[in-house]
Amino acid sequence: MKPVFINFTDDEGKVVKTFSTCSLKTGIMDNIFDIAERAENLEKGKMSVSEVKAFYNDLKAVILAIFHYKFSLEELNEGVEQEELMRVFQDICSKISGEMKKN
């Protein structure tokens, strides 16, 4: 897989850390597909507040796993903007889609 990057920023939006991953293990694919399906429902506004909260918690857990726990949940919560979190997930999904099309 081509590299995926996640940027951590300070309070002024300046990138202070960047992590990358090039490895996506088969065992996490079910979680990624589940979250992708739930993301579609989020975009359509078909989720309750508690479902949105569960979605973001699950998304963060998957991001931690994909990046092999190079950072903690606390660091993720405090250093990554919500838009960046979603961009990273979309990037992962597009890399998976691209790899599937090659096969």
Secondary structure, DSSP 8 states (H G I E B T S, - for coil): ---EEEEEE-TTS-EEEEEEE----GGGHHHHHHHHHHHHHHHTT---HHHHHHHHHHHHHHHHHHTTTSS-HHHHHHHS-HHHHHHHHHHHHHHHHHHHHH-
